[in-house]
Amino acid sequence: MPAADPQALAQLHERLLFARAYPRSEAEAQRADAALLKMERRVARLRRAGHDLTSLEEPEISGIAGTGMTAVFSYGVALHLVRAHAGAVEIAWDACDSLDPFGRLLPALLPLCEEDAAVEAHVPYEEWVRAAAKSQSQIAWLLRALEKRFPDAGERAVRYDSLQLALRWEFGASTATRTLMRLPRRALYCHTGPLLGRRDVRLDEIPSLPPLPSRKLSSECGALVLALARDTSAVRYRELHGFSWGDPARVLAIDAGRGVEFFYSTARPGHRLPLRGYHALSIWKNGVPIGYFEGLSLHERMDAGFNLYYTFRAGETAWLYARILQAMHQLAGASCFVVDPYQIGHENDEAIDSGAFWFYRKLGFRSVDAGIGALTAREERRIAADPAYRTPPAALRRLVREPMIYGFPGAPASDWDDFRLRRLLLRLSSRRTPPLLDRASVLRLGRA
């Protein structure tokens, strides 16, 4: 039955994707795939009927086949999109906030433009680019002109990023969409029983678990996986450093169980951080991309950034998070994990609405702030006394003002309570090259 409007179509799309990632049987997965293959036609039907489809480009549901998106991407992602999706990506001139930055760049690419840009007001930079590109793609011409004029990749990136250039990506039936992106799997994992919940998960057990099976990919396969990770992030208006600048020669495939596969990547030389180790995971469930993780390690401490896409948050989120921490313990030696205040709700209404603070708290995380710890204990007493009680948003906003931390049994998590990375960086900023610091020095310089 056709969807009556964009909202109904979006709801159908998300139900089908969840069923494909968490099927109860192979037949259910096959039905979901068959219906998703028709999604582009459903979108076209609504368009012909005169429906406004802009709601289908909202970040919560963007990436549906037959739609598109307009966004400002960094140089690395723009370069990937133009190479991987030639003809589907173009400059969205009407969506650019300002074309003034072209006045500082175009004369370096088109010398005659200086005649216009140096002395005239309201220079039609769009016309200059159109004339230079002729019949070819304008964004492809711009990227090639930058490469020709600026041999250094870092300078090209700075020049391009300064434009804040909006791009339009028309998806069509591309397999880069959320609708159709799949990784082939030898076997489908079917959920014949109840999904695992938080009560089925104990983070404290992770250090005693056997290692997750992993295998190193060839550079060619690593490059393909990173390209898929860039696509699955870009269609959601996201970028991740480890996907944009991941090292294809150092990609691992990790079997987390229950149909879940992680692809682990680090940053390539030239894009690594000065002090912290960089670790990224793209997360796939039965061949469907469902989220990503970014870990930044310093000794045993790891800043942990976890994003599970909206559609899949009713799945086995706590179990999945435990497997991520297991992978980071196994690959990076991390034993203390820190969650940034933004991720749990500080200046982030979506995290407040989703109850992110309590997700982490119930897994064993605690605030690094003693005052917030006391407030947390008070809220937990209220919940214990009245199971129907829900922490009001105003109280949640007080709970999320400082980071949360978790340490495996025996890990010195409390050593990091007063540590702030930015404090460490500011104290080292007068040094031309950050030194390799031992743990004691890191803690001394990063504490108040």
Secondary structure, DSSP 8 states (H G I E B T S, - for coil): ---SSHHHHHHHHHHHHHHHHS-SSHHHHHHHHHHHHTHHHHHHHHHHTT---GGGGSTTT---TT-EEEEE--HHHHHHHHHHSTTTEEE-GGG-S--TTHHHHHHHHSTTHHHHHTT-SS--HHHHHHHHHTTS-HHHHHHHHHHHH---HHHHHHHHHHH--EEEEE-TT-TTSTTT-----SS-----S----GGG--GGGGGGS----EEE--HHHHHHHHHHHHHHHHTTT---HHHHTB-GGG-EEEEEETTEEEEEE-B-TTSS-SSSEEEEEEEEETTEEEEEEEEEEETTEEEEEEEE-GGGTTSSHHHHHHHHHHHHHHHH---EEEE-HHHHTTT-HHHHHHTHHHHHHHHT-EESSHHHHHHHHHHHHHHHH-TT----HHHHHHHTSS-EEEE-TT--GGGGTTB-HHHHHHHHTTSSS-----HHHHHHHHB-
